C-alpha cells in the first residue's frame, strides 16, 4: 500500500507546480498567490523560500542558471541569489484580465505555459455564468520568441508530454477536460486536438499533471481530494484518496524518481474545507511502484 507523508507543513495559500530537479536533487514548488517560491531536499529538509513581485503560475530551471517564471505579467528570468526578475516577454499585454499559470519545459528546452483569468470561477459557483474563454497557451522558445499554440482557455493547467514526445497533454479546470495533441518535438507545434479525459462533476476538477516512465498520466483533482492515473488510452488505471481535499499539482522526484510529490492549497474555495491537518502542505507518496521521468531545463 502506498504511504502518504506530509513532508513540509507549508500552509501555502495556493501551493502549485512541484518541480524535481535531478541536477540539484531538490524539489521546487510555488505558493502562487503569496508570490513565493519554495524548495527542499527529497526528505523535506533544508527548506528555502524566495520571493517574486507578483502572482506566479509556474517556474522551470534554466540551463544557464536561475529560473524562467510564468508571472502574472508575462515570462521572466529569475536570479535565486538576488531574488530579482527580468521580463523576457509579456504575451498578455492585450489580455489584462488574464495571467500566466501552469507551465513546463519540453525535451527540446522550450517553456510552455497557459493563461487563466484573474477572477477565475472554475465551476461558475459565484457568478452563475461561465468566464470568457480568452486564455491561450504560449510557447517560449530558447531564442526568447513567443508563439501561440491554442486558445479558448479559462484556467490552463496540466501541461506534460508522453515519453516518446509525440503527444502533448493539456487541461482546463473550468472545462473539466484534459486534451491530447499531436506534438512535433522538432518545431514545438501542436495539431489534432482531441479530448483525452473529462471530469464533469464538482469533485473531480482537472488540475496539475505529470507523465510517468510507462506513459501513464497522473492528474490532481482539485477540490476532489484525489489523484487519478490514466492509461495512454484515457481510461482510469487507479485512484488515490488523499488526506487533503484541495490537491493542486504533482510530480515524481527523489533519487530514483519514484516518490510522487503533490501540493495543496489552504485558501477557501466554495465551502471546500481548508481546516484539515496539512492543508496547504507539500506531501510525498511512497511505494507506488512507478517511476517518473527527469524534468528538462529551459534551454534559453
ABEGO torsion letter per residue (X at the ends): XBBBBBABBAGBABBBGBBBBAAAGBBBBBBAAAGBBBBBBAAGBGBBBBBBABBBABBBBBAAEEBBBBBAAEBBBBBAAAGBBBBABBAAAABAABBBBBBBBBAAGBBBBBBBBAABBAAGAAAGBBBBBABBBBBBBAAGBBBBABBGBABBBGBBBBAAGABBBBBBAAAGBBBBBBBBAAAGBBBGBBBABBBABAABBBBBBBBBAAGBBBBBBBGAGBBBBBBAAGBBABBBBBABABBABBBBBEAAGABBBBBBBABBBGGBBAABBGBGBBBBBBGAGBBBBBBBBBAX
